[in-house]
Amino acid sequence: MPVVLLPSDDDEAPFPPVERATQVPNGLLAVGGSLRPRRLLAAYQRGIFPWFGEGEPVLWWSPDPRCVILPERFHISRSLRRRLNGDTFTITRNTDFAGVIRGCAEPRPGSPGTWIVPAMIDAFLALHDLGHAVSFEVWDGQSLVGGVYGVQLGQVFFGESMFSRRTDASKVALAHVAAAPDIALIDCQLPNPHLERLGAETIPRARFLQRLRELGATSSPGSAVVTPPSR
């Protein structure tokens, strides 16, 4: 089945049903469109996310199965617990969204580039200004040393990326996402061994969409200092 081409000048044009996404590659649903807030929010509410590289058109995905973390199953290893119980890091929420997304876009060892291209940064900064894109920051003194950002709709946190400049900083950030009282599901999009060690699992796309319906009313998280997880 051909991938749908979305118009760039009409954010009201509907996405195709996610069941039309390709199997190879897993989840490619549509090409084109804009990254304006209306289009982005319409995508996330339907279990769709943008992911593309420099020089590519906007690509929209809805893979099956979907990788998620249930907060109550987030795995805290002994070493991570020591980090969480220590006093090295301070954790905040929505204090430096721009710093987190730009930290996530930094080159990484062994990686040829980043999918967090300038257009994506601008799009998520705009979404953050509207109260829908969220960051958790990890600080060592006055230095931003790690964090995670994503989109929050209702009690669902759609994780986009995380970064570390200190050992375990991104894990600490994700642990605080899992401990947040207003988050009941963390979307990780696609599985990888790192996320699986933290408790990520895959569920059928249909089940994921059902959970969005159960949890997915739009909310506007505010800035706050987050208390450490008690687990």
Secondary structure as the mmCIF struct_conf table of DSSP 4:
data_model
#
loop_
_struct_conf.conf_type_id
_struct_conf.id
_struct_conf.beg_label_comp_id
_struct_conf.beg_label_asym_id
_struct_conf.beg_label_seq_id
_struct_conf.end_label_comp_id
_struct_conf.end_label_asym_id
_struct_conf.end_label_seq_id
HELX_LH_PP_P HELX_LH_PP_P1 PRO A 2 VAL A 3
STRN STRN1 VAL A 4 LEU A 6
HELX_LH_PP_P HELX_LH_PP_P2 PRO A 7 PRO A 7
TURN_TY1_P TURN_TY1_P1 SER A 8 ASP A 9
TURN_TY1_P TURN_TY1_P2 ASP A 11 GLU A 12
BEND BEND1 ALA A 13 ALA A 13
HELX_LH_PP_P HELX_LH_PP_P3 PRO A 14 PRO A 17
HELX_RH_3T_P HELX_RH_3T_P1 VAL A 18 ARG A 20
BEND BEND2 ALA A 21 ALA A 21
TURN_TY1_P TURN_TY1_P3 GLN A 23 GLY A 27
STRN STRN2 LEU A 28 GLY A 32
BEND BEND3 ARG A 36 ARG A 36
HELX_RH_AL_P HELX_RH_AL_P1 PRO A 37 GLN A 45
TURN_TY1_P TURN_TY1_P4 ARG A 46 GLY A 47
STRN STRN3 PHE A 49 PRO A 50
TURN_TY1_P TURN_TY1_P5 GLU A 54 GLY A 55
BEND BEND4 GLU A 56 GLU A 56
HELX_LH_PP_P HELX_LH_PP_P4 PRO A 57 VAL A 58
STRN STRN4 LEU A 59 TRP A 61
BEND BEND5 ASP A 64 PRO A 65
STRN STRN5 ARG A 66 ILE A 69
HELX_RH_3T_P HELX_RH_3T_P2 PRO A 71 ARG A 73
HELX_RH_AL_P HELX_RH_AL_P2 ARG A 78 ASN A 85
BEND BEND6 GLY A 86 THR A 88
STRN STRN6 THR A 90 ARG A 93
BEND BEND7 ASN A 94 THR A 95
HELX_RH_AL_P HELX_RH_AL_P3 PHE A 97 CYS A 104
TURN_TY1_P TURN_TY1_P6 ALA A 105 ALA A 105
BEND BEND8 GLU A 106 GLU A 106
TURN_TY1_P TURN_TY1_P7 PRO A 109 GLY A 110
BEND BEND9 PRO A 112 PRO A 112
BEND BEND10 TRP A 115 TRP A 115
HELX_RH_AL_P HELX_RH_AL_P4 PRO A 118 ASP A 129
TURN_TY1_P TURN_TY1_P8 LEU A 130 GLY A 131
STRN STRN7 ALA A 133 ASP A 140
TURN_TY1_P TURN_TY1_P9 GLY A 141 GLN A 142
STRN STRN8 SER A 143 LEU A 153
TURN_TY1_P TURN_TY1_P10 GLY A 154 GLN A 155
STRN STRN9 VAL A 156 SER A 164
BEND BEND11 ARG A 165 ARG A 166
TURN_TY1_P TURN_TY1_P11 THR A 167 ASP A 168
HELX_RH_AL_P HELX_RH_AL_P5 ALA A 169 ALA A 179
TURN_TY1_P TURN_TY1_P12 PRO A 181 ASP A 182
STRN STRN10 LEU A 185 GLN A 189
BEND BEND12 LEU A 190 LEU A 190
HELX_RH_AL_P HELX_RH_AL_P6 PRO A 193 ARG A 197
TURN_TY1_P TURN_TY1_P13 LEU A 198 GLY A 199
STRN STRN11 GLU A 201 ILE A 203
HELX_RH_AL_P HELX_RH_AL_P7 ARG A 205 LEU A 215
STRN STRN12 ALA A 224 VAL A 225
HELX_LH_PP_P HELX_LH_PP_P5 VAL A 226 PRO A 229
#
